[in-house]
Amino acid sequence: MQFVQYIQLFYRMYRRIIIINLLISWFVARRLFNEEHPLKILVDSTEEDRFSKLVLRDNTDGSIQWTGFSYPELSNFVQMLGREEELHIKELKGKFTTWKRILMEVMREKCLEEAEKSDRALQGPNKSIPAAS
């Protein structure tokens, strides 16, 4: 199977055009036909096309006919999906670890603020807490 055919199985190329109005902006995505050439589209783009770009999207419509593949090809796809899954899991764990660290730091700061407030309340209105060195 050629690389281009493989890419076409899993991804579709779209031209994303951003339309900007005075008050709002939105985008329109148009799927490129197999006969269109993405590089030629980019080279031929005009000044009006400066807000457009080409994007690859997953082919999530389920149109892949898996029965047409040989056993080794299917095995290769399974291995690739496994690597992709591991990568996504690693990325997610990294994001959640970062968020957890940030939240724990904010919680620690809030706890210290609450402790300072309660210490001030116990000492009375005219007494202050000496600064810690």
N, C-alpha and C positions, 0 to 999 in steps of 0.2 A: 504494500500500500504506500503510495507516495505521501510525502509530508503534507502537501496542500490538501489532499483528500482527507487525511487524518484531521487536520485543523478544521475543515468544513464539517466534519462529523460532530465535533464538540463545541465549536464556536461559530457565531455569525457576525459578520462585519456590518456595522451601522454607521451612518453619517448623522451626527448629532449637531443640530443647528440651534443656536441660542437666539431667541427673538427678544429684543429689548424694546420696550415701550417706555413712555415717559414715567409711568407709575409702577409698572410691573415688568417682570421678565419671565419667560418660560422657554422650554426647549421642545423640539420635535425630533424624533429619531426615525430615520428611514433606512430600511434594510437594503444593502447593496445587492444587486443582482450578480450572478456568477460571471456575467459578461463584462461587468464594470471593473475597472482597474483602479485600486485605491491610490497608488502613487500618481497616476495621471490626474485624478480628482484633486489631489493636493497641489500638484504643479499648476494646474489650470485654475486654481481658486483665485478669486478677485478680492479687492479690498472689502467688498460687502460680505465675503465669506470669512472674515477674520474671526468671527465668533462661532465658527463651525469646526468640528474635529471628528476624526474617525475613532470609533470605539469597538472593541470586541466584547460580545456578550455570550454567556453560556447558551448552548442550545438546549433549553429546558423544556421544549415542547414534546419531548419523548419520542421523536421521530426516528431514532436510531434503530435499525433493524439488526439486533445482536445475533440473530441466527445466521447471518451472512458471513460471520467471521470464523476463522479457523480456531482450534483450541489454543495454539501458541499465541495468537493475537489476543484472544480473550484473557489468557493468563497474564500477558503483558499489561493489558488494561487494568486488571485487578491489582497488579503490583504498583502501577502508576497511581491508582486511586488510594492505595495504602500509603504511599509516600505523601500524596497531597493531603490526606487526612492527618497524618502525623504533623505536617507543617502547620495546618490550621489549628490543631490542638496546641502546639507549641506557642503559636502566636496568641491564642486566646488565654493560655495560662500566663503568658507574659503580661498581657493587658490586665488581667484580674489581679495578678501579683502587684502591679503598679498601683491599681486602684485601692487594693487592700492596704498597702503601705501608706498611701495618702490619707485614707479614712482613719487608720490607726493614729497617724500623727495629729489629725484634727481632733480625734477623740481625746488624745493625751493633752492637747492644749485646752480643750473644754474642761477636762477634769482638773487641770491646774487652776483655771479661772474660777471654777466652783469652789475649790479648796481655799483660794485666796479670799473669796467672798465670805465663806463661812468663818474663816479666821478673823476677818474684819468685824463681822457681826458679833463674834464672841468677845472681842476686845473692847467693844463699845465705839461710840461715834467719834470720840476725840483722840483715841490712840491709833497709832499707825504701826505697821509691821516693819521692823528693821530690814533693810535690803540684805539679801543673802549674797555672800561673796564666794 
